[in-house]
Amino acid sequence: MRIKILGTAAEQGWPPLFSKSHGSHRSMELGGKHVRSRSSLLIDACLKIDFPADTFHQAVTQQLLLDQVKYLLLTRSSYHNVAPEELSLVLQGLADFDGKSPLNVFGNTETVEKLKGNLGKKSALLFEIQAFQTLSLGNYLIHPIRAHNNGDREPLNYLIRKGKHSMLYVSDTGLYAEPSLRFLRYHKLDLVLCGCRCGAAKAVDPYSMGFPEALELKRRFEKEGISHSKTLWYLTQLHHQDNILHEELEALVSPFGFQVAWDGLELDLSRPTNENSLVSNAT
């Protein structure tokens, strides 16, 4: 299972528009890993999680062709998770599926309702899904997990399995409630991409995480046997407000077994863990 992390920012991107903060100016000047588009990822070129308006930027700057995408999993209905108008324009105007089946789009009730008015029937098939059901999509088993968020009635995170490998995308959530933890206890994860909206600081509410909460989640997973000694842990979905740039945050979290993701990072779960570490640290 090959994962390409397309975007690693929270809702405003990094640096945000109209910002006067010192950290925003530094990230603009330094570029590279310090500039972040809104969070999404691509798995094996055929499975995508979330479709923010930054998708065009991500495809062009990372030299991607998305014509192989068969499945689109959406975490919730917020604008930085899915841009209906953008998705509609792409599908109706430029999509080329070689006469094969249209794109299959999966999301919760609010997300599906939001998309119904935008997507043409010939462009995409919409499927409303719920937490803790199992989807069999090609070579993948998909387990939607209930996120802890006060937005949609049932915001979703995704546990994705392919063969003997599995990963969890932790997005727009605080620490999981017991039903999600109970479900996860039956799985062992090779990769956790953990949203860390509050950066190094403690979360400002129970519906998001900073590094203290991400560390608590990691310790819970280790205690419950959900993760193991070789599980890769990456922080993503970062917010600009703490003004901590990539290397600064990495220096803080690496002693605890975390790495910090950046736009365009590629991971291959078929590689040994140490090889992924070498790839992730390359500039």
N, C-alpha and C positions, 0 to 999 in steps of 0.2 A: 504494500500500500504506500503510494507516494503522495505526499501532502505538500502543496504549495500554498503558503500563507500570503494571500494577495494584499490584505490590509490589516493594520494593527492599531488603529486609533478608535477612540470612542466617537460620540455623535458629531463633534465639531471638526474632526481631523486635527492634524498637528503639523505646522502651526495653524491656528484658527484665523479666520478672516477678522480684520479690524482689531487685532490684539496689539497692545502696547507692552506686553510683558517682556522682560529681559530674556526669559527662556525661549519665547517664540521667535525673537530676533536671532538668537543663537542658533536655533534649529534651522532657520531659513539660510543663515550664512554657511553653516556646516554641511547641510544637505545630507545625502546618503541615508543612513539608518535613522537620522534624526527627523526626517520628514515622513509622516505617516498618513495614509489614506484610511478611510473607514473600513471596519473589520469585515472580512470575508475570507473564504478559503476554497481551494480547488483540490479534489482528490482524484488521482489517476486520470486527469483531464476530462472525466465524464460525470463527476458528481460535484456539485457546487453547493456551498452553504452561504446563504444570504446574497442579496443583489442590491447593494447600495448604489447611489448615483455615481459613485467613484469607479464603478466597474469599467467604464470606457477608459478612464485614465490608467487603471491597473492593467488592462489588456494591452494598451499601447506601450506603456513604459516597460512592461515585463514581457513584451513580444509574445502574446498569447492569442491563439485562435480558439474561440469557444464553441465552434461548430460540433465538437464531439460531446458536449454536455448533454446528458440524457435526463438527469435528475437534479432538481433544484429544491433544497431543503431550506425553509425559512424559519427563523427562530421566533420572530414576533412581527407585529404590524408597523412598528415605528419606522419613520422615514429613513433612518440610517441603517436599517436592516433590509428594507425592500423599498424600491422606488418604482411604483406601478407604472407611471407614465414612461419612464426610461425603459423598463422591461417590455412594455407594449410596443414602443417604437422599434426596438431592436428586433423583436419577434416578427412584427408585421412588415417591417421594411427591409430587413437585412438577413434574417435567419435563413440558413440553407441546410435543411436536414436530408437532402438527397432523396426526397420522396418518402422517407421513412416516417415512423411515428413522431408526433410532436413532442415538445419538451414536457416532462411530467413535473408538476410543481406541487409541493407538499407544505402545508402550514396549518396553523390553528384556525379557529372560527373567525376571529377578527381579520386575520391575514387573507383568508380565502374570500371573505365578504369584500374586503378592500380591493382585491384583484379582479373580481367578477366583472366590474364595469369597464375594465381596461383591456383585458386580454381577449383576443378573438378566439373563437372556438377552434379554428384551424391552426392556431399558433401554439397553444398549450392546453394541457389537461390539468385541471385543478383537483386536488384531493385534500379534504379536510381530515386531519389526524389528531390523535389525542396522546397524552403522555402514557407511557408504559405499554403501548401496543408494539408489535413487532412488524416491520416492513421487510419484505424480501425483494430487493431491487438488484437484478443481475447477480453479480458476485458478492453483494453486500447484504448484511443483516443490519438494519437500522432500528435503534431503540430510542424513541423520543423520551427525554427525561423532563420532568416538570422543574422549571427554573423557579427561583424565589424572587419574584419581581411584582411590583404593584401596578404594572401597566395592563397588558392583556389579561384576560381571565385565566388563560393557561399558556404562559410563555414557555417555550421549549428550548432545551439543549439537546444535543445528539450524541449518543454512543454509537460508534460505527465499527462494525466487525467485517473483516475480510480474511478468510482462511484462519490462520492462527494468530493474527494480529488484530488489535483493537485500540481505538482512541476515543477520547471524550472531548467535546468542544463545550467549554464552560463559558457562557455568554450572557451578559446582562442579568446577573444574578448575585444575590448574597449567598451566604452559606446555605447549603441544601437543607430542606426540611426532612424529617424522618422518612416519609414515603420514598423519596428519591434515593436516600442513603440505603434504605432497605433493598431497593431494586438493584442498586449498584453492587451490593455485597456478593451477588452471584457472578460477578465479572472481574477479570483481571486486566488492567490497562497497561498498554505499552507506551502511550503518549497521552498527556493531559495538556491541552491548550487552555489556559486559565485567564479569563477576563479579569483585569486588575485596574478598574476605572480610577481608583483613588491613588494609584502609584504606590509610593513608599509609605504613605500616610494611612492611618486607620480609616475604615469606611465611615462615611458621614451618616449612613442610614442602613437598615438591615437588608436593603435590596441591591447592594453593590458590594464590591470587595476592594480593599487595598491589600498591600502585601501582608499585613498581620493576619487578615482573613484567609488569604491564599495559603499562607504557611499553616494555618490551623486546618484548612481543608486537606492539605498534603499529609499532615500528621494523622488526621482521621482516616484517610484512605490507607495509609501504611498500617495503622492499628487494625483496621477491618480486613486487611489483605486485598483491598481493591487495587492498590498499586504495589509494586515490588521494587527491589533494589536497583533494577535497571530501567525503571519507568522514566521517560523523559518528561520534564516539567518546563513549560514555557509560559511566560507572561505575555498577554496580548491585550487588545482593546484598551489601550492606555489613554489617559486624559492629559491635556496640556497644563492643567492648572497647578500641578505641583512643581512645574518647571524643571524637573529632573530629566536630563537627557539620557540617551541610550547607555553609554558607558558608565555613567554615574549610577543609574539604577542597577545595571548589571553587577557593579562592584558591591552593591549592598546585598543583592539576593543570591549571588553565586555561592557563597559559603553555605547556604541552606539547600543547595541542590536545584536551584532554579536557573534558567537562562531567559533572556529577554528576546522575544521575536522581533523581526523587522519585516517591512514590506518586501516580498519576493523571496523570503526564506524557503528553502526546500528541504524536506525531510523524507527519508525512505525507511520505513519500518522493517524492511527486509535486511537492512544493513545492521551490523553490530552497533551497539550503543556508542562505543567510542568513535566509530567512523562518523556517525551523525554529529557527534560533538565537534569533530574536526571540520565537517561541512558547515555547521552553524557558526563557527567562529571565523570562517574565512571572510575576507572583505571583498 
